[in-house]
Amino acid sequence: MEDEGNGRPSVIDYGDYFVDAQVFTSIYSKHHETTVIKIETDTGIVGWGEAQSPVSPRTTQTIIEDLVRPLILGRDPFDIEAIWTRNYGAMRERGHPTGFYVDAIGGTDTALWDIVGKSTGKPVHKLAGGRYRDRVKLYVGMGGTDPEKVADTAEEHVGYGYEALKLHLLLDADGVAEIARAVRERVGPEIMLMCDVHMRHSVASAIKLGRELEKLDFTWLESPLVPDDIPGAAALTDALDIAVAIGEWSRTRYEMREAFERRAYDIVMHDIGRTGITEGHRIGTIADTYNIPVAPHVGGGGILSVAATVEYSASCSNFMIMEHSHHANTYKNAITAENYEPSNGFFEVTDRPGLGIEIDQSSVEKYLIS
């Protein structure tokens, strides 16, 4: 799960997966699931990527093996954009402009960037836009239903050095506001606070909640509405002074065009584990055109998604802040040769080639699912 903390509303248990009992939102896995992609060149350079697959990674695996792999065999890895466009066009006419298919080509794209970085001896951020910053600021997520327990978790993470926290709160407007007040009182006025309510609100209840969060100096209200309600999101951004942060579910600039045109975003938060680095930068450039900051979503993504997002964030001119899961980072590192982790709320931007991390293939094989 992407949130850290104690408690959530009642769920329906499906064995390895569960869904909320009362609200029609996402399926969650009880395990960390993702799709790791390995590409090797004819000269022996290995690139690693990740297609974020919080559920059903075998679906993404099949897409890569049956559709993506044949289209990239024999290609020059430096043709990254051309490869992305070829892959995207291959299923566009058939009605697959997003979802698992684009996750697959996004993860493949990241692996190609890793190859290009390693072949040139340069970090991805130097090749994908240049270094805009030496450190990538993080916010850390947590959740729960009990105000004091969530406040305890918030205080704990401030103790780790984080200056920004996001609350995953799965309650109605009054319940969310109660927890938000408890956390603000506990951590004080200097800590940056955000709130993600995972599509559980109408426009009216989101406005009500947003006005309460404004009183507490929260930075943004995230994902209050279902993704399809672009008119509602535009109305919400008009109604509130607090920023509305949206976009983790969108994978291409085509998919996001209407939301940009209607000013449905105050902050855009696409996920590099879903877009890949190439399309992630295209989305970021459009956001910059509309004077909209970028706060990349990571959520349940694994360590390769984390590293790719750090490289993206370092090379994004309008970057604001990056999502991180403090405790989850330990098990995400289960496939690395050495730990890849932040310090005091920041990832340091390094000069290591490619994505800047080393993957232990034997560990990857240890965790394969059949």
Secondary structure, 3 states (H helix, E strand, C coil): CCCCEECCCCEEECCCEEEECCCCCCCEECCCCCEEEEEECCCCCEEEEEECCCCCHHHHHHHHHHHHHHHHCCCCCCCHHHHHHHHHHHHHCCCCCCCHHHHHHHHHHHHHHHHHHHHHCCEHHHHCCCCCCCEEEEEEEEEECCHHHHHHHHHHHHHCCCCEEEEECCCCHHHHHHHHHHHHHHHCCCCEEEEECCCCCCHHHHHHHHHHHHHCCCCEEECCCCCCCHHHHHHHHHHCCCEEEECCCCCCHHHHHHHHHCCCCCEECCEHHHHHHHHHHHHHHHHHHCCCCECCECCCCCHHHHHHHHHHHHCCCCECCEEECCCHHHHHHHHECCCCCCECCEEECCCCCECCCCECHHHHHHCCCC
